[in-house]
Amino acid sequence: MPAITRRAALSASLGTAALTILPGRPALAQAGWPNRPVRIIVPFSAAGTTDIVARLLVEPLTARLGQSVVVENRPGAGGNIGAEAVARSTDNHTLLMTTIGTAAINYGLYRNTMPYKPEDLAAVSNIAAVPNVIIAAPQLPVKTLQEAVALAKQRRDGLTIASSGNGTSLHLTGELWKQVAGINLVHVPFRGSGPMLTEVIAGRVDMAVDNLPSSLGHIRDNRVRALAVTTAERSPAVPDVPTTHEAGYPGLDATAWFGIQAPARMPPEVVQRLSQELQAIVRDPAVRAKIEEQGAQPVGDTPEQFAAHINQEIARWGEVIRKANIQLD
């Protein structure tokens, strides 16, 4: 078959992104991938934020790759079980829906038992950033973050603050708040956001840190009081809620994020192809709207940009963990 005809046939079956010629790499190195269904392993249970973001990618990625894309939930050990499965995978068709925990925080928390290393996973693209939000029980006599700080300093035992579990980004956001504000907060861990929110709404816990998507409905229905989002800019989902920067705590910047990583052994041209496809998906207005409906912010960056972000987060949260003297193994 003449070269131009062969190129046209490959373009029709795989999409033009598959034929991008990278330096030192023949175009056909990408053309045979994928040749089987692609798995996205979610290292947490179904219906959580990580799972929701992963499933938003299934339909558009299937269309762009020409192969089925399926989500497989493999929870356990703070996400380490699923992440390790991807790090050890050799089939070039298994991806990780990674999080701030599996890609950054867990390296500081599981210092003795971490089953994989940062270099075992390749960054592909950051998909969405999710603000954390500090919420208060409706019975707590505070309306702002500054009033909560003042109350915590007045009370001998401080205030109780809940999270969805030990070692989560929510737990560490509370620890970071303690450090930057110099206050006493007693951490109360729960198994997930659902039971945590039940206790905050009932007033049995003073406050909590949550991913904004989980608390959004309760905030809008006035079942909990949002004191601040832990970002530099306000969230369009709750435009009346101030930021921690506005409240005078610029050091209290904590954003959860959800992206795609691959085994480090995956060929670089395949990683680039995947990243290009994911960036295009995140740019699609329909997908962006679905991400924003969850209270998240679409990202869609390059492997190099995502890798740099991961390295910064490993260093940043490692320092928070060290100062708080937290270890889970």
N, C-alpha and C positions, 0 to 999 in steps of 0.2 A: 504493500500500500504506500503511495507517495506520502512524504512527510507531512505536507499540508493537509491531506485527507485524514491521515491518522490523528493529527492535532485537532481537527474539527470534530472527529468522532469522540475523542477523549473529552473535549470541551462540553459536548452535548450530554455525556453521561456523568461527568464529575463536576462540572462547573468551572468557570475560568480561574477561580482561586487555586484549583488543584494544579494549574499549569504554570504558576509563578516560578520563575527560575531564580533560585537563590545562588549566591556566589559559591562556586565549587561544587554545586549539586545539580545533577541532571534533572530536567523537568519530570522525566518518567519515574524518578524516585518517589514522587508524591502520588503519581497517577494510580497506583495499585491500592491505595489506602482511601477509605476503609473497604475491606472485602468480607466483612462479617458485621453483625450488630455491635453497636458500641454501648458499653455499660457506663453509667455514671453512678458510682457508689456514694451514697449519702451516709455518713458515719453517725447518724442520729435517727431517731424514730420518725415515722411518717407524721405529717401534719405540722411539724415545726417549721420555723422560718427557713432553715437550710433545705428541707424537703420541698417547701413551696417554691423557692427560687430555682432549684434543680428542675422541677417539673415544668416551669415556665420555658425551659430551654428545649424540652423534648421534641415538641412538634416542629418548631422552626429548624432545629439542628438536623432532625431526620430529613426534612425537605432539602436542606442544603448539602448533606452528605450522601444522600441516596441510599442510606442504610438505616435500619431501625435503631433508635436510641432508646434505651430503657433505663429506668432508675431502680437501683437495688439498695434497700435500707439495710445497713449493717452496723447497728449501734453498739456502744459499750466502751468503757474505760475513757470517758471524756472525748470520744471520737477516735481514739487511737487504734481500735480494732479495725475499723473500716479504712483508715488512712494507711495502716500497715499493709493491708491487703493490696492496696493500689501500689504502694512503694515496692512491693515484692512481685507485682504482676509482670509478665513477660510477653503478653499477647498483643501489645500496642493498641488494644481496643478497650482498655479499662481506664476510666478517668475518676478523679476525686472531686466531689463538691466540697471544697475545703472551706474552712472558717478561720477566724482570728484565733480560735482555740487550737485546731489541728495544725495550723501552719505557723503559729507563733507562740502562744501562751503555754502550751503543753510542754515545750522544751524546758521551761523554767520550773514547772510544777512537778514533772516526773523525771527528776534528775538522775535517778538510779535505774529506772525501769522503762525509759522511753524506748519503744521498739523500732524506731526509725530515726534518721538524721535529716536535717534540712536539705543536705545534698542528695537525698534519695528521691526527692520529688522536684519536678520541673514546673515552674510557673507558666501558665498558659494565658489566662486573662482574669482580671477581677471583674465580677459581674455587677454586684450591687453593694452599696454601703448603707448600713442601717443605723440610724442614731439610737443611742441608748437614752432613756428618759428616767429622771428621778421623780418618783411619785410619792404622795403622802396619803395616809388614810384620811377620809373625810372628817373624822373626829379630831384629828391632830390640829391644834390651834396655830397653824402656819399657812401662809399663802405664797411665800417666796422662799427661794433657796437661802437668802440671808437670814430670814426669820427662823428657818430650820437650824442653821448654824448657831444662832443665838440661843435657841431652846436647848440644843445639845450641850452647849457650854454651861447653861444654867442647871441642868439636871446632873446630879452626881454620877449616875450610871449612864449618862448619855441617852441616845435613842437607839431603838432597834431598827435594823435595815435588812430586808430580805433579798434573796436572789434565787434563781432557779437551780442553784447547786454550787457546791464547793468547787473552786477553780474555774468557774465560768467567767466570761468577760464581764458579766453583770456583778459577780462577786468582787472582781478586781477593780471595777469602776468604783464600787463602794470603798474599797481599800485606798484607791487613789484619792477619793474625796477626803477621807480621814487625813491623809498625808498633807494635802495642799491646804486644808482648812484648819488643821490642828484640833480636831474634835474627836470625841469618843462615840463610835458607832458599834453596836453589838450585832455581828452578822448572824442571821438566821437563814440557813440554807433549806431549800425545798427541792422536791423532785419535779422540776418543771415549773413553767410560768403559771399554769392553771391553778394548782393548789396554793401557790404563793399569792396570787391575786385574790383568791378567796379570803385569805387571812388578812390581807391589807384592807380590803373592802369592809370586812367585819371589824376592823380596828384592833385586832389582836397583835398586829405588828405595826409599828409607827410608819415606816416607809419601805420603799423597795426601789431597786434599779431593774429595769426591764428593757428588752428590745421594743422599740416603739410599735411595731406591728401587733405585738401581743396585747399591749395596753390600750391601743388606739380607740377601740369601741368603748372601753370603760371610761376613758378620759372624756370622750364626746358625750357620754351619758351621765357624766358627773358622779360616777361611782368611786373614782379616785381623783385626786388633785395633782395635776402635773406641775412640778416646780421648775423644771428646766430640762432641756435637751442637752446632751453632753457633746455639743459640736460648736464650731465657730459661727455657723450661720443657722438661722431658724429653719425648721422643717416646714415645707409647704403643706404637709398633712395637718400640722397644728401651728398655724402661723401666729397665734396669740401667746404661745408658750415661749418664754425667753430662753436664751442659751446660757450655758455656764460661763461663757466669756462675758456676756452682758451682766451677769450676776457678780462679776469681779473675780472669777476663778478661771483664768485662761489655761491654767495647767490641768484643769479637769476636762480634758478633751478625750473622749472615748467613743469611737465608732466601731460597731461590729461590721464585718464585711464577709462576703461570700463569693468565692471565685472557683475557677477550675485549675487543678493541678494534674499532672500526669507523671507516670514513672520516669525517673531521670534517664533511663535507658531508651526512652522513646526517641526515634530519629528527630533531629532538630527541624527538618523540613515538615514533618508531620505536626510538630508543636506549632510551627509558624502557620501552617494551613488552618489548624484548629483555632488559633488565636484570631486569624483574619475572619473566619466564619463567625466566631462568637462576637467579635467587635461589630460585624455587620448586623447580627441579630439584635444586639443591645441598641444599635442606632435606629432600628425599626420602630416607628411611632407606636404601633400596636403593642409591641413588647415593652417599650418604655412605659406606656400607660399602665400595663399590668404590674410592672415593678413599682411604680409610684403609688398605685392603689394599695400596696402593702405597707406604705409609709417608708419605702426605701428610695434610694437615689441610684439611678443607673450609672455604671462606670464604663466598662468596656475598654481596657487598656492593652498594651503590648506585653509580651513575656518579660521584656527588660524592665518595663515600668512596674509590673506586678512583682517581679523578683526584688527590686529595690525597696518596694513598700513592705514586703514580707521581712526583709532583713532589718529594716528600721523598727518594725513592730516587735520582732524577736528581742532586740536590744532594749526597747522601751519597756515592754512588759516584764522582761527579765529583771529589770531594776526595781519595778514596783513589787514584784514577788519577793525579791531579796529583802527589801526594806520591811515588808509585812511579815517576813519569815514564814511563808506558806510553802508546804511541801506535801504532796499527796502520795508519795511512795516511801 
